[in-house]
Amino acid sequence: MENDHFLLIRGVKSILRCDEAEVVRGIAHYVVLQHRSLRLLSALIERTRDTPIPGAIALVGWLRSYLAVRPGDRCDGAAWIARLGNERRAIEKLLGLVPEPGWTELKFNSLPSVAGLSALVRNRRGYALRNGRPTAPVRRIFRIARLLHRRHEFYKVLRAIELIGYYTHYLEVFQNGRFGLAVMSSHSSPHGIAFNLAARKCGVPAVLITHGMPVRPVARLSYDLAVVHCDAARQTYLKEGCKIDRILVHGRRQHHAPMPAGPLPERLSVGVFLCKDVNEKRLCEVIEGLLCDRRVSRIIVRPHPKNLWLGLDAWIVSRNDARICRTLSSPVVSDVEASDIVLAGNSSVLVDAVTAGRPGGYVLGLDHGSPDLHAFVARGLIYSIDELGFDPDAMLRFYQRPDWSTVLRLFANVDEDEVSVTRRAIAIMRELAVSQRSTG
């Protein structure tokens, strides 16, 4: 177990480092632009930078994060968290396969619960108001927020303070429980970093089950086991300074299919898969271009589960074109299989597409991330639409190169299936749980 304050400092430094990524800055600014209330709040914070107001707003963020964590129905077995749908899907595959540790989800509340408020008031650490005045921990949060705000944009300050709120509550959960595993999927978010650090503080083995490619910089965390997206992702985690005792790579053989040997159909169904931070102007250009192509008979638009463009649905309706189909409820693999060609920006769905034998095209500027964020184009995995244009036949020839299958194996483990990798992960998790019980 490590020093509490040392871990928290490491956590704050990690989230600040992660938030230096262009894609994170882009999403933060994009969200503010989409909401008038956030624009007004941002203006207020900047005008009152040298007053207690930003610190008070940060404290609200701390309280919200602390109260967002809802302890599970039991306090032993394997604790797990999943805030977004892709995190949940990555972990839920294991729930029925490894029943014996007993799974306890630490859920997220959209509104503060009575139990959470009561716990906050009773907290022996004193995170509350006492006799109408802020206690020492509350004053420390104010001070930390003001110190960080001198050097960083406020959204970074707020995420750092949120991390402290999550960590405070997660630490209480682990200290009051007898958990044998801590399983997570999000590794560079405030709640993910906090969960990992709280488990580490209490000596609980940490397991990472990823749901996509990592975005650099990656939080330098420690894991007893990680099941990562691909070999390229494994290289990224290690180069970024993560300490991982055992690493497995998700198996994809069950979804693997060769690229078409013959020509593509004369009438094409094109899937356009979006990241959360849609560049609406660029998306409109792409869709209009596809509608003008005589070979395109259908366009499947699949928004991200956390789509941030509030006007997407209204824009699709305004086009009044039966060829445009918006989808989200069906599994990603179903929409990939329904597409002859898949287009996307900085999305891991491009790996899913080419693994399934569907030619994929990277569209520069479709989101607000860095160009070729995951180096899919630079390393020869994905055809670049912007450099070469939308030419379906040329796209297919790109994927029929003799050396392309070697590149694919760097980004997709097509030599193992999901079941075999999951069995190996289960065996390791059982071993970790048994070891924790014997030493706990």
N, C-alpha and C positions, 0 to 999 in steps of 0.2 A: 504494500500500500504506500501511496505517496502523499506528500504534504498537500493539504487542502488548498492553501493559497497558491502554491507553486502550480498545481494543476489548473486552477482558475486563470492564472496569468497566462499559462500556455494556451488555454482555451480562447481567451480574449485575443491573444496574438494570432491564433490560428484563424479566427473568423475575420479579423481585420485583413489578414493576408489573403484569404479566399475572396473577400469582397473587392480586392484590387482587380479581379478578373474583369475584362471589358464586358463580358456577357452579363455579369451581375450588375455592374454600373448601368448598363443599357436597360436591363429589366427594371431597376429601381426608378430610373428617370421616366421610363415608359409608363409605369404604374401611376406616377404623379401626374403625368400629362393626361391620363385617361379619366382622372377623377378631380372635379373642381374642388371638392372639400380638401383633398390632399394638396392641391396647388395653394389654396389659401393657408393651410397649416404650414406648408414649407416656407411661404413668404413670411408668416408670423415668426417662425423659428429664426430665420435669417435676420429679421429686424430686431429681435430680442436676444441675439446671440450672447450678449454680456449680462443677461439678467437671469433670475432663477427659472424662467419659463421653460427653456429647453430641458433643464434638469427635471422639472416636474413632469413634462411629457415623457421623458425617459423612464421616470419612476412608474408612470402608468403602464409603460411597456413591460417593465419588470413584473408588476403585479399581474398583468394579463398573462404573461408567460408562466408565472408561478401557478396561477389559478387554472391555467389551461390543462395541466396534467391531472388526470383522474386515476388514482390508484385502482388496481384490479380487484377482483373478488377474492383472490388468494394472494399470499405473500411468499410463495415458494415456487420451485420449478424454473421455467424459462420466462423471463420478462421480455416483452417485445414492443416496439413502437412502429407506427406507420401513419404518417400524416396525410400523404397523398395516395391516390389509387395505385400508381405504379409501384410505390413502396410496399403497399399492402399485398399486391399480387405476387411480388417477389418472395415474400415471407410466407404467405398463406399456403403455398405449395407444400411446405414442410409440416404444417399443423397436423394433418391427418396421418402423416408418415412417421412422425416421432411423438406419439401420444404420452409416452411414459414420463418425460420430465414434468408434464403439466404446464400448459401455456397460459400466461397471464398477460393480456394486453393492457398497457398503460395508455388509455385512450386520451384524446384531446377534446376538451370541452369548448364549444363555441361561445358559451356564456359561463360566467363564474358559478360554481356549485356552492350550495350551503355548506357542504362538508369541507370544501376547499377553503372557504372563508373562515370557518371555525378553526381549521388547522392552522391557518395563518395567524389568527388571533392568539391561539394557544402556544404557538411555536416558541420553544425554549430559547431559540436564537434571538428572539426579540424583534422580528421583522414586522413591526407594527407601530402604531402611534401610542405613546404612553402619556397619560395626563394631557392629551391634546397636542403633544410635542413629538417630533420625529425622534426615534431611537437612533443609537449610534450606527447600526447597519444601514438604516435609511439614509442617514447623512452621508455615509460612505458611498452609497449609490449615486447620490447627488454629486459628490465630489468626483467620482470616477467619470460620470457623464460629462461634467464640465471640462475635466482634463482632456478627455478624448475629443471633445468638440473643438478644442483649440487646433487640432491637427487633422481632423477628418470630417467628411460630410456627415450630416446628421443621420442619414439612413444607416451608415456604418456604426455610428454610436448606438443607435437604437437596437441594432441586431446584436451588438456586444452586450448591452444591458439585458436584452431578452435571453441571451445565452446564460447569463448569471441567474436569471429567474428560473429557467428550466433546470439548471444545475442544482439550485437550492432544493427544489422539490424532488428531483430524481434522487439526490443524495439521501434525503429523508426516507424515500421509499426503499432504497437498498439497505440503509442502516437498520430499518425496522423490519426487514424481511429476511428470508433465507433462500435467496435466489441462487440457482446453480449456473445460469446462463443469462447473457444480455444480448438480444438479437436485434439488429437494426439494418436499414437499407440506405438511409440518407446519412452521408458522412461529412458533408461540408456545409450543413445548415446549423443554425443555433441549437435546435432541439437535438440533432444528431450528435454534434460535438459534445453537448452537455450530457447526453445519455451515456456516451462512451466514457467520458471522464469520471462521471459518478460511479459507474460500474468498476472502473479501474481503481478508483479511490477505495472501494469496498472489497477489492480482490475478486470480483466476479468476472469470469471469462467472457470476453466480448467477441461476437460473431457478426461479420458483415456479409449480407446477401445483396449484391448490387442489382440494379435494375437498368443500367445503361452505362455509357461511357463516362469516365470522370472528366470534370472540367478543371483544368489547371488554373491557379494553384490548388492543390489538394491539402486538406487539413492533415497535419502530421500526427496521426493517431496510431495507437497500438491495438492489434487484433490477435486473438489466439487462432482464429480461422477466418478466411475471407474467400467467398465464392464470387469471382469477378467476371466481367462481361466477356473478356477475350484476352489473348496473350499481350496485345498492345496495351490494354488497360492494366494488366499485371505489371508491365514495365513502367507505366506511368506512376502507379502507386509507390513502387520501390524507389524510383528516381526522385519522387517528391518527398521522400523521407519517412514514409509510413513503415512501421515495424509490424510485420506479419509473420507469425510463426509457421502457419501452413496455408498454402494458397491452392485453390482449385479453380478451374475455368468452366463456366456454364457450358453444358453440352448442347449442340444444335443439330446433331445428325438427324434427328427425327423431322426436322424442318428443311433439311438440305435437299435441293433439287438442282440439276444441271441447267445451265442457260439453254434456251432453245437452239437446236442445231440448224433449223431452217429459218426462213424469214418470219418476221412478226406479222400478225394479222393485218389486213388492209384497214380494218376499222378498229381503233384502239380505245381501250378504257385506261385513262390516266389517273393515278392516285396522287393527290397533292397533300402531303402530311405536314402539319404545321407545328412549330415550336410555340411556347406560351407567349413570347414577345413578338407577335406578328408585325412585320413591316407591311402595313396595309397597302401602301402605294405600290410596292414591288409585287405583292400578291395579286393586286388588280391587273398589273401589267402581264403577269404570267398567265392568269386565267383568260384575259382577252386574247393573248397570243395563241393559246390552245384552242379557243373557240373559233379562231380564224383558220386553223389547220384542218384541211379537208379530211385527214385520217382520224381525227379525234371525234369519237362518237359519244363519249361519256367522260365526265370529270368528277372524281370522288374527292371531295374536300373533307379532310379529317382534322378538326382542331385538336389542340393539346387539351388534356383533361383540365388544366388550369389556364385555359385561354384567357388572355388579358385584353384582347381587342373587343371592346364592348359592342362595336358596330358590325361584327362579322355576319351575324344572322340577317340583319337588316340589309346589308349589302347583297347577300346572296338572293334574298327575296326581290330586291330591286332589279336584279339582272333579268328576272322573269324568263329564264332559259331552262328548259326541261333537261338539258344535258348536264347541268350542275346538280350534284347530289351531295348534301352535307350529311356526314355520318359521325357517330361517336359511340353509340351504345353497343355496337358489335365489337368483338375482339380485334385487336390490331392485325393479327394474322389473317383474319377473314377479309379485311379490307385490302391487305397486300395480295392475297390470292385472287381477289376480284379485279385487280389491276394488271394490265399488260405491261405498264411502265409506272414507276414510282418516282416522284419528284419531291425533294425536301431541302431544307437548309441544314443547319447544324443539328441534325437529329439522328439518333441511333437507329431509327427505323430504316435508314438506308442500308444498314448491315442486315437487318431482317429481310429486306427486299431481295438483295442480291444473293443471300443465303438460300432463299426460296426460289431462285431461278428467275427473278423479275429484274430486268435492267433498271438501274436506278440512276437518277441525275441529280447532282448537287446544284442548287440554284443560289448563287451569290446574292446576299442582301435580302433573303426571304425572312430573316429575323435580324435582331440587333446584335448578334454575337460577332466575334472576330471572324474574318474570312477563313474558311476551311478550318474551323475550330479544332476538329479531331484529326486533322491531316488525312482525311479520307482521299482527297484528290492528290495531295502531294505524294502520298505513298502508293498511288496507282490502284486504289480500290474502287473509286467511284468516278464515273464520267462527269465532266464539268460542263453543264449546259451553257454557262456564260462564255466560256472560252470557245466552245465548238458549236453552239447553237442546238436547237431542238431538231435533231435528225435521228429518228428512231432506228434506222438501219445502221448508221454510223455508231450509234450507241450500242447496238447489239454486237457489232464487230469488235468494239472495245472489250467486251466481256468474253469474247471467243478467243482472246489471245492465249497462247499456250502457257504463259507464265502467270496468268491471272489467278488460277486456283491456289498457287503458292501464296500470293498476297492475301487471298480470302482467308486462309488459315491463320494469318496473323490477327485477323479481326473476328473470326468465328471458329469455334472449336467444332468442326464438322466431322471429326473422327471419333467423338464420343457422343452418346445421347444423354438427354436430360436425366433419365432414370438412373443410369450408372453413376453419373456425377453426384446426383442427389443421395444415392446410397452411401457413397464415400463420405459425403458431408455429414450424413446422419451418424455414421460410425464414429467420426471425429467428435461430433457434438455429444454423443453418449459418453465418450471417453472423458471429455472436458467436464461434463456434469458429474460423473462419478468421482473424478479427481477433486472437484470442488466440494462435494459432500464429505469426502474423506479428510479434507484439510480445513473445512469450515468450522 
